[in-house]
């Protein structure tokens, strides 16, 4: 198997695992009465420990370097709250109030918000491609939210709010830790982001008050959300990016919303109307175009 083929396989597997984690989370919310805030807090703690353990096998005590300087510690702390914890919490709340497909597609507005941020930062007008992408995602959100009927929400207000919040926090998640990732590495930055975010969230979310119905299926789904949806997903996707490069890697990572939508329909029996599908296509097409054609 060539390096290119391996990269595609790893990136697609990573995106699919992310989509699968949303489906497993939705099952836990609907069938086992768990709550998004409790699930995310446990996920942050457990996945953070696992990722830092993997990082420790390579760097040993070097994983603590980020906390030894004030500037990097402050930056990591900001990422913990406004990047990692906020992104995870808003996404799973959107899943809880809607479905994994809709929540994931709304979160994929993040790259467009990053594009807008760069336009403002660079003080320049958008190019034709950027205008086309912006128009495509606006139409997509409109179709998803209203089914083409202004003034009539096709999703709940909570789902739309948390879906859009997940896009905002996804943009923060991608922009804010740039220096941390370059200096300390992905596993360490993401691992500390998850663990510290979980520690900070635990007392607020009262993690000791365990909700829902627990049986072997509940434990299995929880393990899937933590291991498959975090450790395996991040590991495969990042390895795919390393083999393909960031542009092509992010393109194949866009399989996540498609995987989430298909799995929602197949596993959960979620029915998507024509307007839902058209809206998803508009958003995914816009973000994919940005990944394929934009080299700046």
Buried (B, 14 or more C-beta within 10 A) or exposed (E): EEEEEBBBBBBBBBBBBBBBBBBBBBBBBEBBEBBBBBBBBBBBBBBBBBBBEBBBEEBEEEBEBBEEEEEBEEBBBBBBBBBBBBBBBBBBBBBBBBBBBBBBBBBBBBBBBBBBBBBEEEEEEBEEBBEBBBEBBBBBBBBBBBBBEEEEEBBEEEBBBBBBBBBBBBBBBBBBBEEBBEBBBBBBBBBBBBBBBBBBBBEEBEBEEEBBEEEEEBEEBBEBBBBBBBBBBBBBBBBBBBBBEEBBBBBBBBBBBBBBBBBBBEBBEBEBEEBBBBBBBBBBBBBBBBBBEBEE
